[in-house]
Amino acid sequence: MRTLILLACSLAGAAFLAAGARAVEPVNGTLSVEHGKGLVMLEMRGSILGRLGNGVVTVTDLTPRDRYTATVVGRKMKEIHVGLRTTRYRGQGLRFRMLGGNWRVVLRGAGVDVSAVGRGAVTLQADRVTPFDDAGVYSLDGVDCSLDPTSCTPLPDDLERFALGTQ
């Protein structure tokens, strides 16, 4: 009888530990920015797609020895290598894609449209000339702002950092 009780308690303890281990599993977050004007900085592991109407995209590959590379194209684009892992792109109609890997991407300018999935952090700041300027909208773990911008939040006037997913 004691053996049966000991076995039942051991199984219950193992089930409890297994359930707890599953609960802390990392979860990807999502970011959507539409018609942004200002600063969008992503420090994350995951995938980033987007475009910038006019401005600067700075890409740092935080895992340069993996198989993932950044793709940036655009009109009147100038590419400047800032360091071994960092490249700055300046121009109009910039389109970019970073799939997989670990990235730091800084977008400054107007016409920022970004979709990102992964884990890390995002920093946002609007660049308004007057308080009534439209500096774009964003959504974290919510709707796609390109489909429903009315349900998204306006970009913050002050620099704000948000977690993307769970670590």
C-alpha positions in Angstrom: 0.0 0.0 0.0 2.8 2.4 0.9 4.5 1.7 -2.5 1.2 2.5 -4.3 0.9 5.8 -2.4 4.5 6.7 -3.1 4.1 5.9 -6.8 0.9 8.1 -7.0 2.7 11.0 -5.3 5.7 10.7 -7.6 3.5 10.7 -10.7 1.5 13.7 -9.4 4.7 15.6 -8.7 6.1 14.8 -12.1 2.9 16.0 -13.8 3.0 19.2 -11.8 6.7 19.9 -12.8 5.9 19.1 -16.5 3.0 21.5 -16.5 5.1 24.2 -15.0 7.9 23.8 -17.5 5.4 24.1 -20.4 3.9 27.3 -18.9 7.2 29.3 -19.2 7.8 28.4 -22.9 8.7 31.5 -24.9 5.9 32.9 -27.1 6.4 35.1 -30.2 4.9 38.6 -30.2 3.7 40.6 -33.2 4.1 44.3 -34.1 2.3 46.2 -36.8 3.1 49.9 -37.7 1.3 51.7 -40.4 2.0 55.2 -41.9 4.6 55.9 -39.2 6.5 59.1 -39.0 9.4 59.1 -36.5 11.5 56.3 -34.9 10.9 52.6 -34.8 13.6 50.5 -33.3 13.4 46.7 -33.1 15.9 44.5 -31.1 14.6 41.0 -31.7 15.0 37.5 -32.8 12.5 36.7 -35.5 11.3 38.1 -38.8 10.8 41.8 -39.9 9.2 43.0 -43.2 8.4 46.5 -44.2 9.0 49.7 -46.1 10.1 53.2 -45.5 8.8 56.1 -47.7 11.8 58.4 -47.1 14.5 58.1 -44.5 17.2 55.9 -43.0 17.2 52.1 -42.2 20.1 51.0 -40.0 20.5 47.2 -39.8 22.8 45.4 -37.3 23.1 41.6 -37.6 23.5 40.4 -34.0 24.2 36.8 -35.2 26.4 37.4 -38.3 27.6 33.8 -38.6 24.1 32.3 -39.1 22.5 31.7 -42.5 20.2 34.7 -42.4 21.0 38.0 -44.3 19.1 41.3 -44.6 17.6 42.4 -47.9 17.1 46.1 -48.5 16.2 47.7 -51.8 15.0 51.1 -52.9 15.2 54.1 -55.1 18.1 56.5 -54.8 19.5 54.3 -52.1 22.9 54.8 -50.6 24.4 51.9 -48.6 27.0 52.8 -46.0 28.9 50.1 -44.0 29.1 51.5 -40.4 30.9 48.5 -38.9 31.4 44.8 -39.5 27.8 43.9 -38.6 26.0 47.2 -39.2 24.9 48.8 -42.5 23.0 52.0 -43.0 20.6 52.5 -46.0 19.4 56.0 -46.9 16.9 56.7 -49.6 13.3 56.7 -50.9 11.0 53.8 -51.2 13.1 51.5 -49.2 11.8 47.9 -48.8 13.4 45.6 -46.3 13.2 41.9 -45.2 15.0 40.2 -42.3 13.9 36.6 -41.9 15.1 34.6 -38.9 18.2 35.6 -37.0 18.7 38.2 -34.3 18.5 41.8 -35.5 18.7 45.4 -34.3 16.8 47.6 -36.9 16.4 51.3 -36.5 14.0 53.1 -38.8 13.9 56.9 -39.0 11.7 58.8 -41.4 8.3 59.0 -42.9 6.0 56.4 -44.4 7.1 53.6 -42.0 5.2 50.3 -42.5 6.4 47.4 -40.5 5.3 43.9 -39.6 7.4 41.9 -37.2 7.0 38.5 -35.5 9.4 37.3 -32.8 10.8 37.9 -29.3 12.6 41.0 -28.1 11.9 44.7 -27.7 10.5 47.6 -29.7 11.0 51.3 -29.1 8.6 53.8 -30.7 8.5 57.6 -30.9 6.4 59.9 -33.1 7.9 62.9 -35.0 5.1 65.5 -35.0 5.6 69.1 -36.0 2.3 70.1 -34.5 0.2 68.2 -31.9 -2.4 67.5 -34.6 0.0 65.8 -37.1 -0.8 62.2 -38.0 2.4 60.2 -37.0 0.9 56.8 -37.7 -0.4 53.9 -35.6 0.8 50.7 -34.1 -0.4 47.5 -32.6 1.4 45.0 -30.3 0.0 41.5 -30.3 -3.2 42.7 -31.9 -4.7 43.6 -35.2 -2.9 44.3 -38.5 -2.9 48.1 -38.7 -2.9 48.0 -42.5 -6.3 46.3 -42.4 -7.9 48.1 -39.5 -6.0 51.3 -38.5 -8.9 52.7 -36.4 -8.4 50.0 -33.8 -4.6 50.7 -33.5 -2.9 53.1 -31.1 -1.2 56.3 -32.3 2.6 56.3 -32.1 3.7 57.8 -28.7 5.1 61.3 -28.6 7.7 60.3 -26.0 10.2 57.5 -26.5 8.6 54.3 -25.3 10.0 50.8 -25.1 7.7 47.7 -25.2 8.4 44.0 -24.9 7.7 41.8 -27.9 6.6 38.3 -27.0 7.9 36.5 -23.9 11.5 35.6 -23.2 
